[in-house]
Each structure stands twice: as structure tokens, then as C-alpha cells.
Amino acid sequence: MPETVPGIKFDRDGVCNFCLSYKKEVYLGEKELVKIIDSVRKEKNRYDCIVPLSGGRDSSFVLYMAHAVYGLKVLAVHYDNEFGDRQALINMRNACRRLKVKCISIRSKINSAGKIVYYGMRRAVLDRDMRKIINSLCTACSYGYRSVVYRAAEKYKVPLILWGASQSEWAGPAQRTAMNAIETPAGPGHAQTSFRMKCRRGIFSVCHRAFRRLQELEFPVPGNKIPSFPALKNKNIREIRLFDYIAWDRRKIKATIAKELGWEKPPEAPSTWRFDCKLHHFMNYCFIKMFGCSKDCFGYCNMINGGQMDRQEALSQEEKMLATHADGIRELLRNEIGLSEEEVSVIESMPLKSTT
């Protein structure tokens, strides 16, 4: 981690506070996992479990484990957030074909995810606040990918949802510390009149809220009372994370999916991690402008502390990211998200914020 990260502190040995606060993950054990798997097998349903699939590294491995190792009847469910990477979609098709697993892909008929990102980003650009830009990127998915999985589980009466998220890759506390250490911008900082500014911001806010609501109406979750973040209320459906029970092993995951599923990463991607969504590349771009390191760098620290990666490999991947972080960003913002030339220029010109 570079010293430009807000909130970072080093001890006398040069070890940072994020590493000092690291806690080794304790797994629940494969025996407990097998108990759950055996219980859903007894129900004689068409499908034993749902695996939410993106075509990325971890979800592909979970699909393989569920079907090929544990022998479950699997339904793969993919949420098309309108920013999927082409190679991730190829990986998804190859995996389902090799394993002979049915996959359903669900996309908004009104392109609500893209509209939510579009209006959220336009509002954030007006405020000249990189944190708000970052927060606008994942809002649509925070509801979308959960809701389509929960709805599929209800529709097909699937008793188990097997997620691929892992604590080994998560670096939320460190990211929150860095975000909270950044000063709030003093103001929008452009020459428009305050009235015109308020009108534009108000329009973007109304449109953003409207499309979030439309997304909820298009993909309603029975019994859900949490706006924009669905909760599963059906007591007959259980959801667990595979890597809460068995160890997340980065090298084993990569070797397995490459051999068994023909899984590949795009040649231009610095890492196999999280390339499945095009917005993640822009997320790294924003982190580099704010902190001097990518979002992935926070995850690398966790992996190093957990013995999943050595420091030299992490540095090598981070250097590749720093060298290529701006590649394709203008095309993504203009052609994929739909921002204006002026808005793109504002983002490109935003400097590193001063820190406390």
C-alpha cells in the first residue's frame, strides 16, 4: 500500500495499520457444508441449488464445485447488468455447456441498470466528488443481482442459493477508513449559476430515484421491505457462501476452472480478478486518482496476509494496473455509459483530493 492512501499509518517496522488489524479467517468446515447439501438433496426438487454466475473467477469455481464435486442439480442464474465483459460471457457459456448446466440470463427490459449508473454519475460529476462517482457504479447491481436470484429461487422452488463471495478478497474496513479520511469537496466548483446547478442536479436525482424504483417494480422480491437492497424472506430457501465453509484458494481456483471449464481472462486484463464487469476497470481508475492505488490493491493486501499471494506478485499486478488504468476509460464513459464530452473531461481533470 502506498503512503498516499488516506488513513494509512505505519509502525516502526514499516507495517501499516491495515495489515496489523488483519484477522485470519476461520472456516465453518466442509462437514457442515455437506450436511446442508445432503439436506437439500432429500427434497427431490428439479434443482437442488442456484449458483449466481457472472463468468468471473469465483462464481465459475462455485458452479464447478456444486455440480462436478458435490453432485448437485444446479440452476445457474446470471444478472445482465448491461456492462458485462465479452470474455466473461464466453466463460459462462463454456462452463454451462461443459457441465451441462442450465443457465438463465436476466436483463432489464428498460435497461434500468444502465440508466441508474448514467443519472447517478451525472449527478456526482456536477458535485465534483469522486466518492459519489464511485458509489454510483454499483447501485444498480446491489439490488439487481440479488433480486433476480431470489425470484428464480421462488419460481423454481430451489431450496439453496450458493454464493461465491469470499472474506479472503474483501477489504471493506480498509476502504472505509480511506474513504472517511478524505475531505468533502467545498462545492461544485463551476461557473454555472447556483439556480441552474440546483435544477440540473434535481433532475438527475429525480431520474436516478425513478429508475431505481422502476428496477424494484420490474424485479420485485416477495416480502422485501428494504428499498434498493432485497432481503430473502422465504424460510424454505437458504443462502450460504461456499467460501465460508471451505478455504478460498486462489491458485487452486484458477487452475481448476482453466482445466475443467476452459476458463480464460481477457489478454489485456492485468489480473483474473473482477474483470467480468466493465465498470470495475473504471472503479480502479477512480481509486488510483483518489488514493494512488487501485481498488484491487486493497484486496491484494488481504490476500498477502492470508498467504494467497506474495508481495512481489501483488506489486507486479498493481504496476500493470497503474500503467494501463486509463486505457479505454474515455470510450467506456462516452459510448457505454453515455456521458457528454464535457462530463468526461471533468472526470479526467479531477485531481487527488486533499486528505486529513
N, C-alpha and C positions, 0 to 999 in steps of 0.2 A: 504494500500500500504506500502511495506517495504521501509526503508530508502536506501536500495541498488539500487533502481530504479534510473538510471541516470536522472538528470534534475529535480528531485523532491526537493521541498523546503517546509518547514513547518513554519507557523507563530507562535506567542507566545502561542497560544492555541492548538498547535499541529495539525492544519488543513493544509492539503497540497495544493499546488498551483493548482493541477488538480481539486480538489473539489471547490476551490474558483473561478475557471473560468467556472464552470458548468452553463449552461443556460437551463432553463426549456423549454421543447418542447411545441410548440403551434400547435395544430391540425387544419386542414382546415375544419373539421366538417363533420358529416355523411350526412347532407343535400346536400352538394356539391358532395359527393360520389354517392348518389342516383341519382342526375342529370346525372352524367356520365353513370351510369348503365342503366337508362331509355333510354338514347340516343342510346346505343348500342343494346338494345332490339328491337328498331324500325327497325333495318336494316334487320331483317329476314334472318340472316345467319345460316349456320349449327351450328356454335359455336359463342357464344357471347363473350367469353374471353378465354385466355390461362392463366393457373396458372403454373409457373415453379415449379416443385416438386422434392424435394430431399429425402423426408421421414423424414426430421428433424421436429423440433417443429413448427416453424413459417410457413413454406410452407404448412404443413398439416392443420394448422388452417385456412390459407387463402383459401385453397381448400374447407374446410367445409363451411366457410362463403359465398364464392362465389356461391356454389351450393345450400346448405341447407337453408341459411338465405336470400340471395338476389335472389335466383331462376334463376341464370344464367345457360346457356348451356355451360358447361366448357369442355375444352380440356386440360388435364394435360400433360406437356412436361418435360421429365427427361433427363438430360445430364449425361450419364455414364462416369465419369472421370477416371474410372479404379481403383479407390481407395474407392469405396463405402462400407459402413458398412453393414453387413448382416441384422442387425435388422432394419436399415433404409429402406432397400429394402422390408422387410416384412411389415413394417408400410405403405409403399407406396401401395403395393398390397392390403392390408386390407382396406385402406381408399378408394381406387378407386372401390373396389368391393362393399363396403357398400353403397357408394354414387351412384354407377352405372355410374361412370365417365370413359370415355375412356382415357387411358394413352399411350403415345408413348415414348419409351426409345431409345435414340440415342447414339451410341458409335462409335468411330473412327475405321475404318476397318484396319488401320495400327497401331493402338494403339499409336497414336501421343501424347496423354496426358502423358502416362507413359514415353515415350521417352524424352519428353520435361523436365519432372521432373528429369529423370535419368541423362541427359547430363548437365542440369543446376546445379544439386547438385555436380556432379563430378568436374565441373569447380570451384565451390565455395569451395569445400573441398581442392583443390590444393592451393587456396588462404588463407586457414585457417581463413575464415571470416564468422562468424555465421550470420551476417546480410545478406550476399549474399545467404547463405543456406536458410534462411527464405524467401527471395524474390523469390527463385527458386520454392517454393512449390505451389504457386497459379497462376503462369504464364499461365499454360495451361487452367485453368478454366476461367481466366479473359476474354479470347476470346471464349472458347468452350461453356459455358453455355448460354451466350448471343446469340451467332450465331445460335445455334440450335433452340432457342425460336423465334428469328426473322424470321428464314427461315420457321418455322412451321406457323407463323402468315401470312407470304406471301403466302404460299402454300394453306392454308385453308381459306384465306381471313377473318381472325379473327380481329375484329376492336379494341380489347382491350387486353392488357397484364397486369396482376395483380401480381405485385411482393410482396414478403414478408419481404423485408429488413426493419429494424427499427432503427431510430435515438436513441431510448432508449438503444439499445445494443451497439451502435457504440462508440468507444473511440479512433478514429483516431488521433486527436490532441495530446493527451497524449502519444500515442505510438510514434508519430513522434518526440516529444520532447525527449523522452527516447532514441530513435534510434540516433538522431542527436548529443546527448551528449556523444556517445561512440567514442573513438579514432579509427582511421583507423589503422589496423594492419600494422606493419612496413614492412612485407614481408611474403612470403610463409613459411619460416622457416624450410625447409627440406633440406636434404643433396644432392638432385639431382642437376646436373649441370643446370645452367640457360638456356642453349640452349634446353636441354631435357624438362625442365619445360615449356618453351615457346611453344615447339612443342605440348606437351600434352594439354596444355591449349588452343592452337589454334585449335586443332582437336575437343575438346569438344565444343568450341564456335561455330565452323562451323556446327557441328551436331545439336547443340541446335537451331541455327538460321534456319537450314534446316527443322527441324521438325515443328518449329513454322510456317514457310511458307507453309509446306505441310498441316498443320491444316487449314490454311486460304484457301488453294485451295480446300480442301475436304469439308469445310463448308463456302463457300463464301456468303457474305451478300450483296445484291444488293445496289449499290451506296455507299458502305462503302469506306472511304478513310483514315481510322485511322488504321495503322498496329497494329495487336495484341489486338485491343480494338474496337470491332464493334459498329457502331452507326446506329440507326434506321432512315432511310431516307424516308420511306413511310408515307406520310401525312395522309393516311386513317387509319393508325394504331396508337393507343395511348397507352402509357405505364405509369402506375402510381403505387405508393406504397400504399397498403391498410392502413398501419400504419402512413401515412401522414395525413389521414382523420379521422380515429378512434383511440382511445387510445390503445397503446400496453399494455396489462395487462397480466403479466407473469402468475399469478395464474389462471386467467380465461382461458388462452390458454391451460395450462397443464390439467386443469380439463375437459375442453370441448373435447379435442382430445382423452383423455383417455376414456371418457364415450361414445362418439359418434362414434369414429373411432377405438377403441381398440388399441390405440397407446401406445407403450412402449419404454423405453430406455434399452440399454444393462445393465445387472445387474452389470457389472464391471465398468461402466461409473460413475465418481464422480458427473456428472451433466447431465441434459437433454439437455444441450446447445451444439450444433455443433458437436455432435458425428457422424453425418451422413457421414463424410469423415475421413478416417483413418489418413490422413496427418495432421489433426488438432491436434491429440494427439502428434505427433512429433513437431508440432508448439509450443505447450505448453512446451514440453521438452526443446526446444531451448530457449524460453523466460526464463524459470527457470534458465538455465545455464548462460544466459546473465544478467538477472535482479534480480534473486532471487524470482520471482513470475511468475505465468503463464500468457499467453495472456488473458485468461478468466478473470483474476484479474482486468485488465483494464476495462472490461465490467461490472464487479461486482460494481466497483466504480460508474459508470453511473447509474446502477440500484438502488443502495443505495440512491444516490442523488435524483433520480426520485421517490423514495418511493415504488419501486417494490421489494425491498429486504432489510432485516435488516442486520446490520453489523455482528451479530453473525452467521447468516446462511451463509453469504459470507465467513467468516473466516473458518467455518466448511468445506465448499466445497473446499476452497483453501488448507486447511490442507490435505484433502484427495488426492488432485491433487499432492501436494508436496511429499506425501508418496508413490504414485504409478506412478509418471511421467515417470520413466524409464522402467516400465513393458511393455514388448512386443516391445520395440523400436528396439532392435537388429534384431528381426525377421522381422519387417517391413522394415528396411533398407536393409537387406540381401535378403529376399525372395520376398517382394513386389516391392521394387524399383530396386534391383539388384546390390547394391554396393558391392565392394570387402571387404574382411575381413580387409584389411589394411585401407580402407577408413572409415569403421565403427569405427575402433579403433581410427582414427584421430578425428572423431566427438566426441567419448566418452571422449577423453583426452583433448578436448578444454576447457580451463578454462574460468572463468568470465573475460571479458575484463576490462582493467583499464578504468576509466571514468574521464572526465574533471571536 
